[in-house]
Amino acid sequence: ERAASPNPSWTAARLKQPIPFAGKHVEIDPAAQGSCYPLMISAFVPRPIALVSSCSRAGVGNVAPFSYSGVVNHDPPALSVSIARDGAGGRVKDTCTNILETGEFVVNVMSEWMVEAANHTSGNFAGDVDEMAAANLTPLASRVVSPARVGESAVQFECRAVHTHDLRNRDGDVTATLIVGEVVMAHVHDALLDDSKPGRPRVRFDGFAPVSRLGGNTYGSTTRTFDIERPKV
């Protein structure tokens, strides 16, 4: 549904846009908390979900969803994925191991029609299990990198890792690895591709039905959109 913005009559000269409920902000010191995980995943929402496919040196495929992800550049096109450890200083997840070893991965965008299968890949499968097969997803050969694409995804980005950075907690334990991948090939289903402007392709939102991650086990869908032009100052 395409609608007007929430307050189309707003102007900077006349109106403020205050929080619509009573009360005040509460300070939360991260150092004083037992865990900031519930805070971060419930507050920074909605988050796009990168369904990442990778491949070990031995050729074992892996697929898993990560919501610590996002676009970081367009020239060159680049995506980021942060992969948390299983606890501070804990086991490195298979996806992270595969990317660090091979330098390659694919980000497959999740849509509503495939969310159950994609979510199934988040299970704690053994390292020798191919989650794509376990979730009955369809592998498609990539053009540039070795890991397969997920056929049920309408938009896929083949990536090569160009930057990695370990994130450490106050005790010095590695808790996550941030990976930035340069997109070396993109694939868009022709039903969603708008290539009406030569050299400037885009993805049509109508029909795309991307899903996002909220807090806990909650996913979100975008059912209402609106346009707001940038101000001319």
N, CA, C and O of each residue as an XYZ file, in Angstrom:
932
protein
N       0.843     -1.189      0.000
C       0.000      0.000      0.000
C       0.881      1.243      0.000
O       1.742      1.386      0.868
N       0.686      2.120     -0.935
C       1.393      3.400     -1.019
C       0.490      4.480     -0.441
O      -0.648      4.646     -0.880
N       1.005      5.223      0.557
C       0.174      6.195      1.258
C       0.928      7.503      1.405
O       2.095      7.611      1.027
N       0.245      8.496      1.960
C       0.890      9.764      2.283
C       1.773      9.568      3.506
O       1.596      8.607      4.254
N       2.720     10.471      3.714
C       3.563     10.404      4.907
C       2.700     10.624      6.148
O       1.590     11.143      6.028
N       3.176     10.246      7.332
C       2.341     10.352      8.532
C       1.827     11.751      8.823
O       0.705     11.908      9.304
N       2.646     12.791      8.535
C       2.225     14.165      8.807
C       2.596     15.051      7.609
O       3.549     15.825      7.687
N       1.855     14.942      6.514
C       2.230     15.656      5.285
C       2.173     17.167      5.394
O       2.772     17.855      4.568
N       1.470     17.714      6.391
C       1.366     19.169      6.526
C       2.493     19.758      7.368
O       2.518     20.966      7.602
N       3.425     18.923      7.827
C       4.503     19.411      8.693
C       5.417     20.376      7.958
O       5.749     20.173      6.791
N       5.823     21.443      8.670
C       6.876     22.342      8.187
C       7.791     22.648      9.358
O       7.344     22.704     10.504
N       9.084     22.847      9.071
C      10.051     23.108     10.131
C       9.757     24.418     10.852
O      10.091     24.573     12.027
N       9.139     25.352     10.155
C       8.890     26.666     10.755
C       7.725     26.648     11.736
O       7.655     27.489     12.632
N       6.803     25.689     11.571
C       5.572     25.761     12.356
C       5.397     24.642     13.370
O       4.807     24.869     14.426
N       5.893     23.434     13.084
C       5.499     22.288     13.890
C       6.690     21.480     14.382
O       7.662     21.283     13.653
N       6.608     21.018     15.617
C       7.519     20.018     16.126
C       6.877     18.643     15.956
O       5.677     18.544     15.703
N       7.664     17.597     16.093
C       7.142     16.234     16.007
C       7.562     15.453     17.256
O       8.498     14.656     17.203
N       6.887     15.676     18.354
C       7.293     15.068     19.627
C       6.918     13.582     19.721
O       6.105     13.075     18.949
N       7.534     12.915     20.683
C       7.147     11.538     20.986
C       5.671     11.542     21.403
O       5.280     12.379     22.216
N       4.849     10.646     20.881
C       3.396     10.722     21.113
C       2.909     10.065     22.396
O       1.736      9.705     22.484
N       3.772      9.898     23.393
C       3.320      9.351     24.664
C       4.072     10.023     25.798
O       5.156     10.572     25.603
N       3.475      9.973     27.001
C       4.030     10.649     28.168
C       5.217      9.878     28.729
O       5.414      8.700     28.432
N       6.009     10.578     29.556
C       7.133      9.925     30.207
C       8.447     10.572     29.821
O       8.473     11.678     29.281
N       9.543      9.873     30.100
C      10.870     10.416     29.840
C      11.813      9.302     29.409
O      11.499      8.121     29.550
N      12.972      9.688     28.881
C      13.984      8.715     28.501
C      14.665      8.153     29.745
O      14.869      8.866     30.728
N      15.010      6.889     29.695
C      15.715      6.206     30.780
C      17.113      5.858     30.299
O      17.269      5.253     29.238
N      18.125      6.230     31.058
C      19.500      5.909     30.695
C      19.792      4.428     30.935
O      19.421      3.876     31.971
N      20.450      3.800     29.985
C      20.838      2.390     30.106
C      22.331      2.294     29.821
O      22.765      2.475     28.683
N      23.101      2.012     30.839
C      24.545      1.876     30.703
C      24.872      0.453     30.271
O      24.633     -0.480     31.037
N      25.417      0.252     29.055
C      25.729     -1.109     28.618
C      26.618     -1.874     29.586
O      26.476     -3.088     29.733
N      27.541     -1.171     30.252
C      28.483     -1.840     31.157
C      27.797     -2.393     32.400
O      28.348     -3.258     33.082
N      26.594     -1.896     32.699
C      25.895     -2.336     33.910
C      24.881     -3.442     33.643
O      24.184     -3.876     34.560
N      24.790     -3.903     32.395
C      23.781     -4.892     32.041
C      24.380     -6.302     32.010
O      25.565     -6.490     31.733
N      23.532     -7.274     32.301
C      23.963     -8.662     32.166
C      24.114     -9.053     30.715
O      24.999     -9.835     30.367
N      23.241     -8.506     29.851
C      23.302     -8.743     28.410
C      22.582     -7.611     27.696
O      21.483     -7.219     28.087
N      23.204     -7.090     26.649
C      22.566     -6.054     25.834
C      21.874     -6.643     24.607
O      21.336     -5.904     23.782
N      21.885     -7.955     24.487
C      21.282     -8.594     23.317
C      19.798     -8.249     23.173
O      19.383     -7.828     22.094
N      18.970     -8.415     24.239
C      17.546     -8.068     24.064
C      17.335     -6.610     23.693
O      16.444     -6.295     22.903
N      18.143     -5.714     24.254
C      18.015     -4.293     23.944
C      18.309     -4.018     22.486
O      17.529     -3.355     21.802
N      19.425     -4.525     22.012
C      19.864     -4.191     20.662
C      18.931     -4.748     19.592
O      18.615     -4.054     18.625
N      18.486     -5.996     19.755
C      17.669     -6.579     18.691
C      16.226     -6.090     18.725
O      15.524     -6.164     17.716
N      15.767     -5.582     19.895
C      14.402     -5.072     19.957
C      14.316     -3.589     19.648
O      13.247     -3.096     19.288
N      15.435     -2.858     19.782
C      15.427     -1.409     19.583
C      15.824     -1.001     18.175
O      15.209     -0.101     17.602
N      16.833     -1.638     17.608
C      17.296     -1.245     16.269
C      16.546     -2.082     15.248
O      17.034     -3.107     14.771
N      15.342     -1.613     14.926
C      14.439     -2.373     14.062
C      13.781     -1.435     13.052
O      13.723     -0.228     13.283
N      13.286     -1.970     11.936
C      13.479     -3.346     11.452
C      14.867     -3.519     10.849
O      15.464     -2.557     10.367
N      15.378     -4.747     10.877
C      16.688     -5.029     10.303
C      16.531     -5.952      9.104
O      15.807     -6.945      9.180
N      17.209     -5.635      7.981
C      17.178     -6.570      6.857
C      17.889     -7.857      7.244
O      18.786     -7.856      8.087
N      17.482     -8.948      6.623
C      18.060    -10.249      6.939
C      18.880    -10.734      5.754
O      18.373    -10.862      4.639
N      20.153    -11.001      6.013
C      21.024    -11.566      4.988
C      21.019    -13.082      5.142
O      21.539    -13.611      6.125
N      20.438    -13.774      4.182
C      20.508    -15.234      4.170
C      21.806    -15.574      3.440
O      21.868    -15.522      2.212
N      22.831    -15.920      4.200
C      24.179    -16.045      3.660
C      24.489    -17.498      3.310
O      24.400    -18.387      4.156
N      24.849    -17.720      2.067
C      25.321    -19.038      1.658
C      26.833    -18.976      1.483
O      27.378    -18.014      0.940
N      27.492    -20.028      1.957
C      28.944    -20.105      1.897
C      29.334    -21.547      1.638
O      28.480    -22.429      1.549
N      30.628    -21.775      1.519
C      31.103    -23.122      1.211
C      32.459    -23.323      1.877
O      33.325    -22.451      1.813
N      32.637    -24.464      2.508
C      33.908    -24.747      3.153
C      34.961    -25.119      2.111
O      34.636    -25.367      0.950
N      36.202    -25.156      2.527
C      37.269    -25.570      1.615
C      37.058    -26.999      1.125
O      37.481    -27.367      0.029
N      36.386    -27.804      1.971
C      36.128    -29.193      1.599
C      34.932    -29.328      0.678
O      34.623    -30.426      0.217
N      34.242    -28.198      0.401
C      33.117    -28.233     -0.519
C      31.763    -28.421      0.113
O      30.780    -28.633     -0.596
N      31.679    -28.347      1.459
C      30.394    -28.497      2.143
C      29.677    -27.149      2.158
O      30.224    -26.152      2.629
N      28.448    -27.127      1.637
C      27.676    -25.896      1.593
C      27.080    -25.550      2.937
O      26.868    -26.423      3.778
N      26.809    -24.258      3.139
C      26.214    -23.784      4.391
C      25.313    -22.599      4.072
O      25.647    -21.763      3.233
N      24.180    -22.535      4.740
C      23.267    -21.387      4.612
C      22.764    -21.026      6.001
O      22.396    -21.906      6.780
N      22.746    -19.732      6.314
C      22.233    -19.284      7.613
C      21.813    -17.819      7.507
O      22.416    -17.055      6.753
N      20.772    -17.419      8.267
C      20.313    -16.024      8.239
C      21.002    -15.180      9.307
O      21.264    -15.646     10.416
N      21.290    -13.923      8.948
C      21.927    -12.989      9.874
C      21.260    -11.624      9.734
O      21.179    -11.070      8.638
N      20.780    -11.087     10.866
C      20.125     -9.778     10.813
C      21.060     -8.653     11.236
O      20.674     -7.486     11.170
N      22.278     -8.967     11.667
C      23.291     -7.927     11.843
C      23.911     -7.706     10.464
O      25.009     -8.190     10.187
N      23.211     -6.981      9.611
C      23.636     -6.853      8.214
C      23.136     -5.544      7.625
O      22.236     -4.904      8.169
N      23.738     -5.153      6.495
C      23.269     -3.944      5.841
C      24.100     -3.567      4.626
O      25.162     -4.139      4.380
N      23.596     -2.586      3.863
C      24.330     -2.011      2.733
C      25.300     -0.980      3.286
O      24.924     -0.179      4.142
N      26.549     -0.985      2.810
C      27.526     -0.008      3.293
C      28.080      0.869      2.175
O      28.728      1.876      2.458
N      27.842      0.516      0.914
C      28.338      1.359     -0.174
C      27.693      0.924     -1.482
O      27.120     -0.160     -1.588
N      27.805      1.817     -2.489
C      27.310      1.476     -3.826
C      28.401      1.576     -4.889
O      28.214      1.095     -6.007
N      29.545      2.197     -4.558
C      30.635      2.332     -5.512
C      31.966      2.115     -4.797
O      32.582      3.085     -4.356
N      32.426      0.869     -4.671
C      31.787     -0.331     -5.228
C      30.610     -0.772     -4.356
O      30.558     -0.441     -3.172
N      29.675     -1.511     -4.931
C      28.579     -2.022     -4.112
C      29.135     -2.957     -3.046
O      29.946     -3.833     -3.345
N      28.699     -2.771     -1.806
C      29.239     -3.563     -0.706
C      28.175     -3.793      0.356
O      27.328     -2.934      0.604
N      28.230     -4.954      0.972
C      27.318     -5.341      2.043
C      28.127     -5.748      3.264
O      29.267     -6.197      3.143
N      27.533     -5.588      4.436
C      28.190     -6.020      5.665
C      27.358     -7.091      6.352
O      26.129     -7.078      6.299
N      28.051     -8.012      6.992
C      27.416     -9.038      7.812
C      28.263     -9.203      9.063
O      29.474     -9.406      8.971
N      27.639     -9.116     10.224
C      28.344     -9.354     11.477
C      27.868    -10.689     12.033
O      26.670    -10.912     12.212
N      28.825    -11.572     12.302
C      28.493    -12.936     12.729
C      28.957    -13.121     14.157
O      30.157    -13.160     14.430
N      28.003    -13.234     15.070
C      28.320    -13.362     16.489
C      28.841    -14.759     16.809
O      28.491    -15.735     16.144
N      29.678    -14.838     17.830
C      30.151    -16.122     18.329
C      29.054    -16.777     19.172
O      28.081    -16.128     19.556
N      29.222    -18.046     19.447
C      28.340    -18.741     20.382
C      28.817    -18.437     21.797
O      29.446    -19.272     22.447
N      28.509    -17.227     22.266
C      28.995    -16.770     23.557
C      30.349    -16.110     23.418
O      31.066    -16.350     22.447
N      30.708    -15.264     24.403
C      31.971    -14.547     24.368
C      33.138    -15.513     24.274
O      33.284    -16.408     25.107
N      33.967    -15.330     23.259
C      35.109    -16.205     23.071
C      34.746    -17.613     22.656
O      35.582    -18.516     22.694
N      33.487    -17.800     22.256
C      32.991    -19.139     21.955
C      33.279    -19.596     20.535
O      34.126    -19.040     19.835
N      32.547    -20.628     20.133
C      32.771    -21.265     18.840
C      32.497    -20.304     17.697
O      31.531    -19.542     17.720
N      33.372    -20.358     16.691
C      33.165    -19.579     15.475
C      32.144    -20.320     14.611
O      32.298    -21.513     14.348
N      31.112    -19.617     14.176
C      30.071    -20.266     13.385
C      30.593    -20.661     12.008
O      31.520    -20.053     11.474
N      29.968    -21.704     11.448
C      30.435    -22.258     10.173
C      30.478    -21.205      9.071
O      31.416    -21.181      8.275
N      29.476    -20.339      9.017
C      29.461    -19.299      7.986
C      30.701    -18.430      8.073
O      31.340    -18.145      7.060
N      31.040    -18.008      9.285
C      32.215    -17.155      9.479
C      33.485    -17.897      9.098
O      34.344    -17.345      8.410
N      33.613    -19.140      9.537
C      34.786    -19.939      9.200
C      34.945    -20.066      7.696
O      36.039    -19.897      7.159
N      33.842    -20.367      7.022
C      33.898    -20.544      5.568
C      34.342    -19.267      4.856
O      35.165    -19.315      3.941
N      33.797    -18.130      5.275
C      34.129    -16.869      4.616
C      35.584    -16.496      4.879
O      36.280    -16.037      3.973
N      36.046    -16.690      6.108
C      37.434    -16.361      6.420
C      38.399    -17.264      5.658
O      39.494    -16.835      5.294
N      38.001    -18.509      5.415
C      38.869    -19.445      4.708
C      38.876    -19.213      3.192
O      39.921    -19.312      2.550
N      37.709    -18.906      2.631
C      37.594    -18.834      1.168
C      37.466    -17.415      0.633
O      37.766    -17.156     -0.532
N      37.015    -16.486      1.494
C      36.831    -15.108      1.057
C      35.611    -14.884      0.194
O      35.484    -13.830     -0.429
N      34.692    -15.868      0.142
C      33.531    -15.759     -0.738
C      32.234    -16.090      0.000
O      32.217    -16.916      0.912
N      31.153    -15.434     -0.409
C      29.826    -15.748      0.121
C      28.773    -15.110     -0.773
O      29.078    -14.276     -1.625
N      27.530    -15.519     -0.560
C      26.399    -14.954     -1.291
C      25.372    -14.468     -0.279
O      25.024    -15.195      0.651
N      24.885    -13.243     -0.453
C      23.786    -12.726      0.354
C      22.505    -12.872     -0.452
O      22.349    -12.260     -1.508
N      21.599    -13.682      0.055
C      20.299    -13.912     -0.571
C      19.245    -13.163      0.241
O      19.151    -13.348      1.454
N      18.460    -12.328     -0.414
C      17.455    -11.541      0.291
C      16.231    -12.412      0.567
O      15.747    -13.121     -0.315
N      15.736    -12.347      1.812
C      14.579    -13.152      2.211
C      13.277    -12.432      1.896
O      13.135    -11.240      2.168
N      12.326    -13.165      1.320
C      10.979    -12.651      1.064
C       9.959    -13.526      1.773
O      10.276    -14.624      2.231
N       8.733    -13.028      1.858
C       7.709    -13.699      2.650
C       7.455    -15.135      2.198
O       7.204    -16.011      3.025
N       7.521    -15.381      0.885
C       7.146    -16.714      0.395
C       8.140    -17.804      0.791
O       7.842    -18.988      0.633
N       9.320    -17.429      1.304
C      10.340    -18.427      1.633
C      10.788    -18.351      3.083
O      11.764    -19.002      3.457
N      10.091    -17.565      3.918
C      10.617    -17.268      5.251
C      10.704    -18.506      6.140
O      11.636    -18.620      6.936
N       9.754    -19.438      6.022
C       9.815    -20.629      6.884
C      11.033    -21.490      6.564
O      11.724    -21.966      7.465
N      11.287    -21.681      5.275
C      12.444    -22.474      4.876
C      13.737    -21.772      5.265
O      14.674    -22.409      5.747
N      13.789    -20.461      5.055
C      14.987    -19.708      5.412
C      15.238    -19.753      6.910
O      16.380    -19.912      7.343
N      14.189    -19.617      7.703
C      14.336    -19.674      9.149
C      14.836    -21.044      9.607
O      15.555    -21.148     10.601
N      14.454    -22.084      8.883
C      14.869    -23.441      9.245
C      16.388    -23.584      9.204
O      16.953    -24.397      9.934
N      17.048    -22.806      8.363
C      18.501    -22.909      8.247
C      19.219    -22.359      9.473
O      20.429    -22.541      9.604
N      18.500    -21.689     10.376
C      19.132    -21.116     11.569
C      19.338    -22.148     12.666
O      19.895    -21.824     13.715
N      18.903    -23.385     12.449
C      19.076    -24.426     13.453
C      20.544    -24.760     13.686
O      21.397    -24.468     12.848
N      20.828    -25.367     14.818
C      22.211    -25.741     15.160
C      22.570    -27.072     14.504
O      22.698    -28.099     15.170
N      22.728    -27.026     13.187
C      23.089    -28.230     12.440
C      24.576    -28.538     12.605
O      25.380    -27.642     12.862
N      24.925    -29.791     12.459
C      26.324    -30.188     12.489
C      27.066    -29.565     11.312
O      26.458    -29.234     10.294
N      28.384    -29.406     11.453
C      29.184    -28.726     10.452
C      29.187    -29.396      9.096
O      29.447    -28.745      8.085
N      28.899    -30.700      9.058
C      28.917    -31.418      7.778
C      27.547    -31.490      7.123
O      27.366    -32.211      6.142
N      26.573    -30.743      7.658
C      25.214    -30.733      7.103
C      25.045    -29.518      6.211
O      25.384    -28.401      6.602
N      24.525    -29.733      5.022
C      24.213    -28.640      4.106
C      22.801    -28.154      4.426
O      21.819    -28.840      4.141
N      22.708    -26.959      5.024
C      21.403    -26.444      5.441
C      20.470    -26.183      4.267
O      19.250    -26.211      4.432
N      21.019    -25.932      3.093
C      20.164    -25.703      1.937
C      19.353    -26.955      1.617
O      18.166    -26.875      1.303
N      19.999    -28.097      1.698
C      19.297    -29.361      1.472
C      18.356    -29.658      2.628
O      17.240    -30.134      2.415
N      18.799    -29.379      3.859
C      17.977    -29.661      5.037
C      16.686    -28.857      5.029
O      15.662    -29.324      5.529
N      16.725    -27.648      4.465
C      15.543    -26.780      4.415
C      14.784    -26.910      3.099
O      13.817    -26.183      2.869
N      15.214    -27.831      2.231
C      14.577    -28.053      0.927
C      14.616    -26.795      0.064
O      13.671    -26.496     -0.665
N      15.732    -26.062      0.161
C      15.951    -24.909     -0.706
C      16.722    -25.351     -1.948
O      17.362    -26.402     -1.953
N      16.652    -24.543     -2.989
C      17.205    -24.925     -4.288
C      18.532    -24.240     -4.549
O      18.568    -23.013     -4.643
N      19.645    -24.993     -4.672
C      20.928    -24.361     -4.992
C      21.029    -23.996     -6.461
O      20.672    -24.789     -7.332
N      21.514    -22.800     -6.732
C      21.790    -22.351     -8.091
C      23.264    -21.988     -8.177
O      23.800    -21.350     -7.270
N      23.919    -22.385     -9.248
C      25.333    -22.072     -9.413
C      25.528    -20.561     -9.513
O      24.778    -19.874    -10.207
N      26.535    -20.055     -8.819
C      26.881    -18.643     -8.912
C      27.725    -18.408    -10.158
O      28.257    -19.349    -10.745
N      27.842    -17.155    -10.552
C      28.586    -16.812    -11.770
C      30.070    -16.587    -11.485
O      30.922    -16.960    -12.291
N      30.382    -15.970    -10.323
C      31.753    -15.566    -10.039
C      32.351    -16.319     -8.852
O      33.512    -16.724     -8.898
N      31.564    -16.508     -7.786
C      32.076    -17.135     -6.571
C      31.651    -18.597     -6.500
O      30.799    -19.040     -7.269
N      32.246    -19.339     -5.577
C      31.962    -20.774     -5.463
C      30.655    -21.102     -4.750
O      29.946    -22.001     -5.203
N      30.292    -20.415     -3.647
C      29.055    -20.779     -2.953
C      27.828    -20.642     -3.850
O      27.751    -19.744     -4.689
N      26.881    -21.539     -3.659
C      25.649    -21.521     -4.444
C      24.720    -20.407     -3.978
O      24.764    -19.980     -2.824
N      23.884    -19.951     -4.894
C      22.810    -19.027     -4.554
C      21.574    -19.822     -4.128
O      21.448    -21.006     -4.442
N      20.666    -19.159     -3.410
C      19.408    -19.786     -3.008
C      18.356    -19.456     -4.061
O      17.992    -18.294     -4.241
N      17.874    -20.478     -4.753
C      16.974    -20.269     -5.874
C      15.661    -19.616     -5.510
O      15.050    -18.953     -6.349
N      15.210    -19.788     -4.272
C      13.935    -19.203     -3.854
C      14.040    -17.710     -3.563
O      13.019    -17.042     -3.402
N      15.239    -17.187     -3.494
C      15.445    -15.763     -3.251
C      15.365    -15.000     -4.572
O      15.970    -15.405     -5.564
N      14.620    -13.899     -4.582
C      14.440    -13.129     -5.821
C      15.613    -12.204     -6.108
O      15.787    -11.754     -7.240
N      16.430    -11.913     -5.079
C      17.587    -11.040     -5.250
C      18.774    -11.660     -4.524
O      18.686    -12.003     -3.345
N      19.889    -11.800     -5.248
C      21.071    -12.445     -4.684
C      22.311    -11.624     -5.035
O      22.417    -11.076     -6.133
N      23.245    -11.548     -4.089
C      24.478    -10.797     -4.286
C      25.680    -11.718     -4.048
O      25.897    -12.189     -2.932
N      26.443    -11.966     -5.085
C      27.691    -12.692     -4.931
C      28.737    -11.720     -4.387
O      28.900    -10.618     -4.909
N      29.442    -12.136     -3.338
C      30.365    -11.227     -2.654
C      31.738    -11.855     -2.441
O      31.880    -13.067     -2.278
N      32.739    -10.982     -2.451
C      34.085    -11.341     -2.007
C      34.426    -10.484     -0.793
O      34.252     -9.265     -0.818
N      34.906    -11.117      0.259
C      35.241    -10.391      1.481
C      36.430     -9.466      1.241
O      37.470     -9.887      0.733
N      36.259     -8.196      1.617
C      37.337     -7.220      1.445
C      37.833     -6.674      2.783
O      38.945     -6.152      2.862
N      37.023     -6.790      3.833
C      37.433     -6.342      5.163
C      36.832     -7.278      6.214
O      35.690     -7.717      6.080
N      37.606     -7.580      7.257
C      37.090     -8.316      8.411
C      37.609     -7.643      9.673
O      38.721     -7.117      9.701
N      36.798     -7.667     10.701
C      37.196     -7.034     11.961
C      36.553     -7.777     13.122
O      35.333     -7.936     13.162
N      37.367     -8.232     14.062
C      36.848     -8.898     15.259
C      36.409     -7.858     16.280
O      37.139     -6.912     16.575
N      35.208     -8.044     16.815
C      34.680     -7.174     17.872
C      34.895     -7.865     19.213
O      34.569     -9.041     19.372
N      35.443     -7.128     20.176
C      35.772     -7.695     21.488
C      34.991     -7.002     22.601
O      34.692     -5.811     22.513
N      34.666     -7.756     23.643
C      33.983     -7.169     24.788
C      34.998     -6.572     25.758
O      36.192     -6.527     25.462
N      34.528     -6.119     26.907
C      35.399     -5.452     27.868
C      36.471     -6.376     28.439
O      37.495     -5.912     28.941
N      36.234     -7.675     28.361
C      37.220     -8.640     28.846
C      38.230     -9.029     27.782
O      39.156     -9.796     28.046
N      38.050     -8.495     26.571
C      38.967     -8.803     25.489
C      38.590    -10.031     24.688
O      39.337    -10.448     23.803
N      37.429    -10.624     24.989
C      36.983    -11.811     24.254
C      36.333    -11.404     22.939
O      35.567    -10.442     22.891
N      36.637    -12.132     21.879
C      35.979    -11.891     20.601
C      34.524    -12.353     20.712
O      34.254    -13.494     21.086
N      33.591    -11.456     20.383
C      32.166    -11.782     20.454
C      31.497    -11.810     19.091
O      30.407    -12.364     18.948
N      32.135    -11.222     18.091
C      31.572    -11.218     16.742
C      32.660    -10.847     15.755
O      33.669    -10.241     16.118
N      32.443    -11.218     14.499
C      33.341    -10.825     13.410
C      32.527    -10.077     12.359
O      31.558    -10.604     11.813
N      32.932     -8.857     12.092
C      32.289     -8.030     11.070
C      32.969     -8.285      9.732
O      34.192     -8.205      9.619
N      32.167     -8.590      8.723
C      32.693     -8.880      7.386
C      32.053     -7.924      6.392
O      30.830     -7.785      6.349
N      32.882     -7.270      5.598
C      32.394     -6.422      4.510
C      32.724     -7.122      3.202
O      33.878     -7.463      2.945
N      31.719     -7.332      2.386
C      31.906     -8.004      1.117
C      31.588     -7.096     -0.054
O      30.555     -6.426     -0.064
N      32.468     -7.072     -1.038
C      32.187     -6.333     -2.267
C      31.322     -7.199     -3.173
O      31.619     -8.374     -3.393
N      30.260     -6.615     -3.691
C      29.363     -7.346     -4.593
C      30.032     -7.448     -5.960
O      30.287     -6.436     -6.613
N      30.315     -8.682     -6.387
C      30.971     -8.890     -7.681
C      29.990     -9.362     -8.750
O      30.330     -9.399     -9.932
N      28.788     -9.720     -8.342
C      27.725    -10.063     -9.288
C      26.396    -10.041     -8.541
O      26.295    -10.542     -7.421
N      25.388     -9.462     -9.165
C      24.046     -9.443     -8.596
C      23.091    -10.182     -9.521
O      23.289    -10.218    -10.735
N      22.059    -10.768     -8.937
C      21.037    -11.484     -9.690
C      19.672    -11.001     -9.204
O      19.388    -11.050     -8.007
N      18.832    -10.539    -10.118
C      17.487    -10.066     -9.784
C      16.491    -10.787    -10.677
O      16.659    -10.823    -11.896
N      15.457    -11.358    -10.079
C      14.420    -12.030    -10.862
C      13.786    -11.029    -11.825
O      13.500     -9.893    -11.447
N      13.571    -11.451    -13.062
C      13.100    -10.499    -14.076
C      11.727     -9.921    -13.772
O      11.374     -8.868    -14.303
N      10.941    -10.591    -12.921
C       9.631    -10.043    -12.556
C       9.765     -8.806    -11.679
O       8.828     -8.015    -11.574
N      10.926     -8.636    -11.047
C      11.131     -7.502    -10.147
C      12.128     -6.486    -10.682
O      12.308     -5.427    -10.080
N      12.773     -6.784    -11.790
C      13.821     -5.911    -12.309
C      13.247     -4.764    -13.134
O      12.480     -4.975    -14.074
N      13.634     -3.554    -12.765
C      13.304     -2.364    -13.543
C      14.608     -1.858    -14.151
O      15.426     -1.247    -13.463
N      14.795     -2.114    -15.437
C      15.998     -1.655    -16.126
C      15.646     -0.632    -17.205
O      16.280     -0.571    -18.258
N      14.623      0.167    -16.915
C      14.158      1.156    -17.883
C      15.164      2.291    -18.083
O      15.142      2.966    -19.112
N      16.042      2.501    -17.103
C      17.087      3.515    -17.245
C      18.406      2.800    -17.476
O      18.912      2.153    -16.559
N      18.982      2.893    -18.670
C      20.213      2.166    -18.987
C      21.335      2.452    -17.981
O      21.639      3.606    -17.677
N      21.933      1.386    -17.481
C      23.036      1.533    -16.542
C      22.625      1.864    -15.134
O      23.490      2.070    -14.283
N      21.334      1.925    -14.849
C      20.848      2.254    -13.503
C      19.706      1.300    -13.108
O      18.577      1.747    -12.904
N      19.985      0.006    -13.000
C      18.926     -0.952    -12.656
C      18.444     -0.768    -11.233
O      19.191     -0.320    -10.363
N      17.201     -1.115    -11.005
C      16.641     -1.069     -9.657
C      15.692     -2.239     -9.483
O      15.297     -2.887    -10.452
N      15.331     -2.500     -8.232
C      14.396     -3.577     -7.902
C      13.042     -2.960     -7.587
O      12.940     -2.057     -6.757
N      12.008     -3.450     -8.252
C      10.648     -2.986     -7.953
C      10.233     -3.503     -6.581
O      10.403     -4.686     -6.286
N       9.694     -2.632     -5.750
C       9.284     -3.068     -4.412
C       8.002     -3.893     -4.464
O       7.855     -4.860     -3.716
N       7.082     -3.518     -5.338
C       5.813     -4.247     -5.435
C       6.079     -5.693     -5.826
O       6.666     -5.969     -6.872
N       5.645     -6.601     -4.982
C       5.853     -8.016     -5.228
C       7.103     -8.578     -4.580
O       7.224     -9.795     -4.445
N       8.046     -7.720     -4.168
C       9.303     -8.158     -3.571
C       9.062     -8.828     -2.209
O       9.652     -9.864     -1.904
N       8.195     -8.225     -1.406
C       7.789     -8.755     -0.092
C       8.962     -9.128      0.805
O       8.971    -10.224      1.365
N       9.966     -8.238      0.961
C      11.089     -8.566      1.834
C      10.656     -8.624      3.290
O       9.773     -7.880      3.715
N      11.277     -9.502      4.041
C      10.971     -9.599      5.467
C      12.125     -9.017      6.264
O      13.263     -8.978      5.796
N      11.819     -8.565      7.473
C      12.823     -7.982      8.351
C      12.768     -8.683      9.702
O      11.825     -9.415     10.004
N      13.792     -8.444     10.501
C      13.852     -9.043     11.829
C      13.577     -7.965     12.860
O      14.093     -6.851     12.777
N      12.749     -8.324     13.839
C      12.457     -7.451     14.969
C      13.065     -8.101     16.210
O      14.045     -8.835     16.091
N      12.515     -7.853     17.389
C      13.060     -8.450     18.596
C      12.631     -9.899     18.758
O      11.624    -10.328     18.195
N      13.414    -10.654     19.540
C      13.068    -12.049     19.815
C      12.993    -12.873     18.554
O      13.883    -12.814     17.706
N      11.910    -13.654     18.429
C      11.686    -14.472     17.241
C      10.727    -13.812     16.264
O      10.169    -14.480     15.393
N      10.533    -12.510     16.401
C       9.535    -11.797     15.611
C      10.120    -11.295     14.289
O      11.171    -10.656     14.258
N       9.417    -11.599     13.206
C       9.756    -11.092     11.881
C       8.742    -10.012     11.507
O       7.663     -9.936     12.095
N       9.088     -9.191     10.541
C       8.188     -8.146     10.093
C       8.069     -8.134      8.583
O       8.974     -8.575      7.874
N       6.942     -7.624      8.091
C       6.748     -7.429      6.661
C       6.352     -5.978      6.428
O       5.743     -5.347      7.291
N       6.703     -5.452      5.255
C       6.383     -4.066      4.927
C       5.116     -4.034      4.101
O       5.097     -4.474      2.951
N       4.058     -3.512      4.695
C       2.763     -3.486      4.014
C       2.325     -2.075      3.657
O       1.318     -1.909      2.968
N       3.048     -1.050      4.102
C       2.672      0.337      3.818
C       3.947      1.134      3.573
O       4.879      1.081      4.375
N       3.989      1.864      2.482
C       5.145      2.699      2.174
C       4.673      4.115      1.839
O       3.513      4.331      1.488
N       5.583      5.062      1.954
C       5.278      6.442      1.556
C       6.562      7.117      1.093
O       7.660      6.719      1.483
N       6.415      8.142      0.258
C       7.545      8.884     -0.277
C       7.634     10.248      0.391
O       6.616     10.899      0.627
N       8.859     10.678      0.697
C       9.116     12.035      1.177
C      10.346     12.547      0.428
O      11.406     11.922      0.479
N      10.213     13.664     -0.256
C      11.341     14.214     -0.994
C      12.335     14.869     -0.045
O      11.960     15.367      1.016
N      13.606     14.862     -0.439
C      14.621     15.563      0.352
C      14.354     17.048      0.312
O      13.883     17.564     -0.702
N      14.650     17.759      1.414
C      14.415     19.207      1.404
C      15.402     19.931      0.515
O      16.561     19.531      0.402
N      14.942     20.991     -0.111
C      15.811     21.830     -0.929
C      16.231     23.032     -0.095
O      15.437     23.940      0.149
N      17.493     23.028      0.340
C      17.971     24.099      1.230
C      19.144     24.812      0.572
O      19.699     25.748      1.148
